[in-house]
Amino acid sequence: AEIMLGAEGFLTGKILGKKLITLYELMQQQMSKQDHYDYGMRAIKAVLVVAGAVKRVDPEMPEEVILLRAVRDMSIPKLVGPDVPLFNALCGDLFPGVEMPIVDYGDLLTAIKDNLTAQGLQHNATVILKIIQTFEANACRHGNMLVGRTMTGKSTAWRTLQ
């Protein structure tokens, strides 16, 4: 992780690499066991690639914020509900005092709401959040698989983004 962060232009790659590996080890130990959870090198490399892309777009953003944002963007959409508070606590412990900037989804949010209205659906905050998470996952992955129980908004999220 340290080498890849350095290659992506991170000056604090050694510290951030250790934090990232520690986070993934703690997640593997403490989170529920799910078939779709991946804590291996493939998942870590994907986070590092996303972090590098963010660093290139906004080189002035603090490096801890970049890495934490990449970890959250890549992890939260995959987590089952009960694991989200644990994930947030682990991130808070490893990245103390790091404040995540609020992302402005202006045009995307407007398009989502317009599309939901066109489908005859309500503007439910949870559904909109899942649609945004699906959008972010689609933007940084080569392929996506939506899994979950019936009637949880998987098809709605996918159709809304088409």
Secondary structure, DSSP 8 states (H G I E B T S, - for coil): -HHHHHHTT-TTHHHHHHHHHHHHHHHHHHS---TT---SHHHHHHHHHHHHHHHHH-TTS-HHHHHHHHHHHHHGGGS-TTHHHHHHHHHHHHSTT--------HHHHHHHHHHHHHTT----HHHHHHHHHHHHHHHH-S-------TTSSHHHHHHHH-
